[in-house]
Amino acid sequence: MSKERAKRRAERQAAAAVERERRARAQARAARRRSLGALVTAPFSRRDEPKSALQRQRRRQNGVLAAALVALNAVLWLLEPSWVWRSATVVGSLLAWPVLAVLAFDRRASR
């Protein structure tokens, strides 16, 4: 009887050792993957993550407005051969940025 228990215990311990080795390999693989991912994404990560919901909202709104103005300027640069119009559109976009931000994203109710 005790020989059978010892045999079962030895089998359980062997299975546990195999499982521990498998987990250790998986953890090492995950750690390598994380370190490689950190190396790849580190140059593109933001160091100044917004700390509040208002900062995140403003960053998102500025991104949307920037994308729209860049798209508008790109279309104009492709269609308009005159450098005067191209440069005037870029300057106009920069000057109109605050006005467009207020008109497009102002949260206050206009009563």
Secondary structure by P-SEA (a helix, b strand, c coil): caaaaaaaaaaaaaaaaaaaaaaaaaaaaaaaaaaaaaaaacccccccccccaaaaaaaaaaaaaaaaaaaaaaaaaaccccaaaaaaaaaaaaaaaaaaaaacccccccc
